[in-house]
Amino acid sequence: MPSLERMAASSLDSWFDGKPEARATFDLLAAVIEGFGPSDVAVGSQISFGRRRKFAWFWLYNVTKKDPNGVPHLMLALDRPVDSDLVRSVEQIGKRRWNHQIVVRSDEVARSAELADLLEEAYRYGA
């Protein structure tokens, strides 16, 4: 998986074609993750970030003709469950792995210190 820095811009441009608001939200989150250090990025049905193991996934829910941007979602893998108003759901999927689903409804949420802390914890978990 190439890093976001080395990834062909066309992959992300294609994924976000016609979805400028979703792209802006993704760019905010990606900048936070890049601030922690290098990570690998893969573009498929979701955009995933990983180090030794994947730690974050970004996707759009409920994309329609009326709302082509959909609703940005983020899944973070952590080694503990986190109780936060940002977290929509938590699922334990392994002995020491909990997936945390977060709905990123605004740039305010994407820029929040609380989400940055969770992203950093997930980044460390990915190591």
Secondary structure, DSSP 8 states (H G I E B T S, - for coil): --BTTTS-HHHHHHHTTT-HHHHHHHHHHHHHHHHH---EEEESSSEEEESSSEEEEEEEES--SS-TT-EEEEEEEESS----TTEEEEEEEETTEEEEEEE--SHHHHT-HHHHHHHHHHHHHH-
